[in-house]
Amino acid sequence: MFNFFLLILIYSGIYALMALGQNIITGYGGMLSLTQAGFFAIGSYATAILTTRFGWSFWGTLPVAFLLSALFGLLIGLPTLRLKGDYLAIATLGFGEIVRNVLNNWDSLTNGPMGIQKIPMPILFGYTINPYKKYAFLFMIFIFVVIAYLLFQRLARSRMGRALTAVREDEIAAQAMGINITKYKVSAFILGASVAGIAGSLQATFTLSVTPGTYTFMVSVMVLCMVVLGGMGNFKASILGAFIIQFISYFPQLTGLSGSIPAQFQQILFGLILVVMMIWRPQGILGRETRRYGSASGKSKGGAQ
């Protein structure tokens, strides 16, 4: 049972990275994106292909997963800038499905539905980080989450964070104030995509195999639920939402009820979470993080808007 809790914590950390990326796109940029699963898959397959076919180390594939996902974030960000709301969500959802179908059908590169197995374990300073011995892997995931959180917190206090907030609140007013809307929206997509790519790389080296069926539409919905549940525009809340959603997802296995709960349990549950949060507490559990710029302390002040 304890190993199962460690497994949940590891997956919570992986999804927390994706939730942080989703938060910069949706929470700060105000863009409803459902494409994190696509970037997640790109990062996973980049690591899987480079390690199994070309003998790269896991650490060597990380920058590739980061840059490749960022490139696709740029490619999906530019043509969808004119879209908003539901239309943007549908367009980004289409991209995620395209990625999954390409992985499923490009047999010569991805091995099709069979996926890629026997991915090497990461090695750091001669020490093998064995996924079956979960403590070391959990610590590695924790380091990645902390680094990503600190970087995003720094970004939120920067010019870019203020510009994204202005764009989210009122694009016309932001443009009138001289903010380059295109630049900051695309930057948000690139950052969100790159972090999801790193999460995918970590997921591949943890499971030691990848298959296209892992990266479904429900992954993107789950990540969006994490951000909405915790609180959009709040990075601590995104991490909290990731841990809550993962524990809820594994609740049937924890309680031994997995055999008596329908396969559609997750879809129903995530839909209910979104509906209830929008009615009961639309700002999320922790609410949006508000910041006071130009103060003597320069510190952020938490609170719900």
C-alpha positions, 0 to 999 in steps of 0.5 A: 500500500505504501508503494502505491502511495509513492506511485500516486505522489510520483504521478502527482509530480509529473502532472503538477508540471503539466498543470504549471504549464497549463496555468501560464496558458489559461490562468495568466494568458486567459486562453482555454487550451486543451492540448497539454496531452499533445505536448506531453506525448511529444516529450515522452516520445522524444525521450523514448526514441532517442534513448532506445534507437540512438543510445542517448542518455535521459539527461541528453534527451531532456533539452530535446524534449523541451525544445521540440515541445516548445517548437510545437507550442509556437506552431500551435500558438501562432495560427490560433491567436485569432481564436478565443474561448470554445473555438480555441479549445476545439482547435487545440484539442484537434492538435492533441488528437493529431499528435496521438494519431500520428504516433499511432500510425507512424510505425517506422518511427513510433512502432505504432500502437505497440509503442516503445518499450525498454527505455533505459533508466536515468543515470546521474553521477554513476547512480541509476535512478531506478523507477522500481525503487520509488524514493529516488525517482520521487525525489528527482520529480520533486526537484523538477517541480520545485525548479519549475514552480520557482521559475514560474513564480519569478516569471509572474512577477516579471514584465511578462507576467504583468503583460499576460495578466493585462491581456487576460483581463482586457486585450483591447486595453492591453494593446492600447497600452502598447503591449504586444499581444501576439508576442505574449500569447505565443510566449505563454504557449511556448512555456506551457508546451515546454514544461509539458514536454519535460513532464512527458520525458519524465513519464517515459523514463518512469514507466520505461515504455510509451504507447499512444493510448496514454495521451488521450483527450482525457489527459488534457481535461485532467490537467485543466481540472487541476488548474480550475480546482486549485485556482487559475493564476496561482501556481501553488494552487496548480500543484495542489490541484494536481495532487488532489485530482491524482488521489481522486483518480486512484481512489477506487484502487486505494479502496478496492472498489475499482471492479465495481466502478464503471470505466467512465468514472473519471470522465463523469468525475472530472465533469462534475468537478468542473461544474461544481467549482464553476458554481460553488467557487469559480476562483478555485480552492486557493483562488487567484494570486494577486500581486502588489507591484512596486511595494517596498517588500515586493512580495506577493499577496495571496487572495481570491478575486 
